[in-house]
Amino acid sequence: MRRSVRRSRRGVTLLELLIVLTLVVILSAAVGYGFIAGLDMQRMSAQRQADQDSAQAMEQRITRMLQGAKLSDDEGDRTTYFVGETVETGATGDLGCDRIIFTTTAPGVSQAAISSTEDFETQHERFGPQGGIAEVSYSMAPTGDAGDRAGLFERIQRPGDGDPTQGGTESLLSERVAQIGFQFWDGTQWVNTWDTEIGERRLPAAVRVSYILRNEARASGPDAPAGGIRVFVVPLLSSDVDSLNPLAGTGL
């Protein structure tokens, strides 16, 4: 005699449904959080790369200008000079002085002037004097009215007029710079000031430039510069200063 077996069927209970829904919500939240975190990491990486590219371009620009620094051989000539001074007391802390002004051959002839097919008078009117020795300055404090712009300013005057306090065309070289300082190698030590107008008419052997980017002032992590401070050193090619022939009478 065969026994008939009845199999019971039961539906999904409300509790099981709630558990499944809870798990789905948790998983969805985790996926969403991971996606947002990935976007944030991508944005941060892109910002760091942009900062790095901007910093490298600024360093290359300042390096090129400094390497062309030039003083005339005439001891009585005051139209060429090299001055490192402090404009705002305490503005740079231990980084050195906060403004550098010097004459240099580095700007050369602009690409716009080279590409122009206009006559000399028109080019001179449009682009100003080209070539020769120019006066260049770098500072966080603009010489003219910068409006609401802030950062590192570059001023170029071609040709220099012998007055390092004014003149020329000023532009914002980098809005990301929050602080900058300059120090000068006198053959034996780094000093915070340099002035060929009142001291020896000699270029420093090298210039040490220290700066902080705005988003790195409190940055941390393995890739962050120590203390947020980036540093690069530029040897001055025309300098005769070294350890055997140091500048006399320098001081901090």
Secondary structure, 3 states (H helix, E strand, C coil): CCCCCCCCCCCCCHHHHHHHHHHHHHHHHHHHHHHHHHHHHHHHHHHHHHHHHHHHHHHHHHHHHHHCECCCCCCCCCCCCEEEECCCCCCCCCCCECEEEEEECCCCCCHHHHHCCCCHHHHHHHHCCCCCCEEEEEECCCCCCCCCCCCEEEEEECCCCCCCCCCCEEEEEECCEEEEEEEEECCCCEECCEECCCCCCCCCCEEEEEEEEHHHCCCCCCCCCHHHEEEEEEECCCCCCECCECCCCCCC
